Amino acid sequence: MKKTIALFCILLVLFSFSACSNSHRLTNMAIVQAVGIDEENGVIKVSLQYLVINKGTGTNEGINGNITGVTTGKGYTITDAVKNVEKVIAESLFFGQNKLIVLGENVDIASRELLSFLSDGNTVRPDVYIIRSKGNAEEIINNKQQGKRVPAENICKQLKRDNLCFTVNDFLNTKKKNDLPLIEAINDYTVFRK
């Protein structure tokens, strides 16, 4: 009887460890901080700012400088463009820490494609800030924010400081989609326009 209980306990422990076999380690993922969406001639261009985990460890650059990377992808849908980014960086994308979505000035804010992407709870959280770019969103995503560690985080702090917070939830539940905060890249920083 004792041998049967011991065997059962061992099997239980083994099965509990095997449940994590398909999990992904965060160190093997690109942790998205900001998404830029541009459109030109029917082609969607997505720019993703993501954390470069190993950039912040063991180097002077990681201690004081920017710890993000930016990669772009194109496609006929936002989802296709995101998949193409994932192919370029060869890592799975993790959107759970995304802070910001920037829409380029050529993006149709009432398009079914955009609304479908923003409504996807697996990729976009309702509390993510959303803003409009004067020019291309890629310029905002690539902006280094005067050497800040995580440029997207700095933009979010500006939004809070200036009381310009507009979330994806606000965007999806309002008819005032044209009231999005407008941001412009100037050299190595960004400013908000009214």
C-alpha positions in Angstrom: 0.0 0.0 0.0 2.8 2.4 0.9 4.6 1.6 -2.4 1.3 2.4 -4.3 0.9 5.8 -2.6 4.6 6.6 -3.1 4.3 5.7 -6.8 1.1 7.8 -7.1 2.9 10.8 -5.5 5.9 10.5 -7.9 3.6 10.3 -10.9 1.6 13.3 -9.7 4.8 15.3 -9.3 6.1 14.3 -12.8 2.8 15.3 -14.4 2.7 18.6 -12.7 6.2 19.5 -14.1 5.2 18.4 -17.6 2.3 20.9 -17.8 4.8 23.8 -18.5 6.5 22.1 -21.4 4.9 24.5 -24.0 5.5 27.7 -22.0 7.7 30.5 -23.4 10.4 32.1 -21.3 10.2 35.9 -21.3 14.0 36.0 -22.1 13.1 34.3 -25.4 10.4 36.8 -26.3 10.3 40.3 -27.6 8.4 42.3 -25.0 6.5 44.9 -26.9 6.5 48.5 -25.5 4.9 50.4 -28.4 3.2 49.8 -31.7 3.2 52.2 -34.6 0.8 51.8 -37.5 1.2 53.5 -40.8 -0.6 53.0 -44.1 0.5 53.8 -47.6 -1.1 52.7 -50.9 -3.1 50.0 -49.2 0.0 48.5 -47.4 0.1 48.5 -43.7 3.5 49.1 -42.0 3.8 48.2 -38.3 6.8 49.4 -36.2 7.3 47.7 -32.9 9.4 49.0 -30.1 10.4 46.1 -27.8 12.7 45.5 -24.9 16.1 44.0 -25.6 16.5 42.0 -22.5 20.3 41.3 -22.7 21.0 44.9 -23.5 20.3 45.9 -19.9 22.7 43.3 -18.3 26.4 43.6 -18.0 27.0 46.7 -20.2 27.3 50.4 -19.4 25.0 51.1 -22.3 22.2 49.1 -20.6 22.7 50.9 -17.3 22.2 54.4 -18.6 21.0 54.2 -22.2 18.1 52.9 -24.3 17.3 49.2 -23.8 14.9 48.9 -26.7 15.0 47.9 -30.3 12.6 48.8 -33.2 11.7 46.5 -36.1 9.1 47.1 -38.8 7.1 44.8 -41.0 4.6 45.2 -43.8 1.5 43.5 -44.9 -2.0 44.0 -46.2 -3.5 43.7 -42.7 -2.1 44.8 -39.4 -1.9 41.1 -38.3 0.1 40.2 -41.3 2.5 43.1 -40.7 2.9 42.0 -37.1 3.6 38.4 -38.2 6.3 39.7 -40.6 8.0 41.6 -37.7 8.0 38.4 -35.7 9.8 36.7 -38.6 12.4 39.4 -38.7 13.3 39.3 -35.0 12.9 35.5 -34.8 11.3 35.7 -31.4 7.7 35.4 -30.2 6.1 38.7 -29.4 4.7 39.4 -26.0 2.1 42.3 -26.0 1.2 42.0 -22.3 3.5 45.0 -21.4 2.6 47.2 -24.4 2.0 50.8 -23.3 1.3 52.7 -26.4 -0.2 52.6 -29.9 0.7 55.4 -32.4 -1.4 55.9 -35.5 0.2 57.6 -38.5 -1.6 60.5 -40.1 -2.5 58.3 -43.2 -4.2 55.6 -41.1 -8.0 55.6 -41.5 -9.1 55.7 -37.9 -12.6 54.4 -38.8 -11.3 51.4 -40.8 -12.7 48.0 -40.0 -9.1 46.6 -40.0 -8.0 49.0 -37.3 -11.0 48.5 -35.1 -10.7 44.7 -35.4 -7.0 44.9 -34.3 -7.8 47.2 -31.4 -10.7 44.9 -30.3 -8.5 41.8 -30.2 -8.1 41.2 -26.5 -5.1 38.8 -27.1 -2.9 41.6 -28.6 -4.2 44.9 -27.3 -5.3 45.6 -23.8 -8.1 48.2 -23.3 -5.9 50.4 -21.0 -3.1 50.9 -23.6 -2.7 54.6 -24.6 -3.5 55.5 -28.2 -2.3 58.6 -30.0 -2.1 60.1 -33.5 1.1 61.1 -35.1 1.7 64.2 -37.2 3.6 62.3 -39.9 4.5 58.7 -39.8 4.1 56.7 -36.6 7.4 55.0 -37.3 9.2 58.3 -36.6 7.6 58.4 -33.1 8.4 54.7 -32.4 12.1 55.2 -33.5 12.5 58.4 -31.5 15.0 57.9 -28.7 13.4 60.5 -26.4 16.8 62.0 -25.5 18.3 58.7 -24.5 15.6 57.4 -22.2 15.8 53.8 -21.3 12.3 53.0 -22.7 11.1 55.8 -25.0 7.5 54.6 -25.1 7.4 54.8 -21.3 8.6 58.4 -21.5 5.8 59.3 -24.0 3.2 57.8 -21.6 4.6 59.9 -18.8 4.2 63.0 -21.0 0.6 62.0 -21.7 -0.1 61.7 -18.0 1.7 64.9 -17.1 -0.2 66.9 -19.7 -3.6 65.1 -18.9 -3.9 63.8 -22.5 -4.5 60.2 -21.6 -6.7 58.5 -24.3 -6.9 54.7 -24.0 -8.0 52.0 -26.6 -11.1 51.5 -24.5 -11.9 55.3 -24.8 -11.2 55.0 -28.6 -13.5 52.1 -29.1 -16.3 53.5 -27.0 -16.5 57.1 -28.2 -17.5 58.9 -31.4 -14.8 61.5 -30.7 -12.0 59.5 -32.5 -10.6 62.7 -33.9 -9.8 63.9 -30.3 -6.8 61.6 -30.1 -3.7 63.4 -28.8 -1.5 64.5 -31.7 2.3 63.9 -31.3 5.1 65.2 -33.4 8.8 64.1 -33.5 11.3 66.9 -33.4 14.9 65.7 -33.5 15.5 63.5 -30.4 12.3 64.2 -28.6 8.5 64.5 -29.1 5.9 67.2 -28.4 2.2 67.1 -28.2 0.1 69.4 -30.5 -3.4 70.5 -29.8 
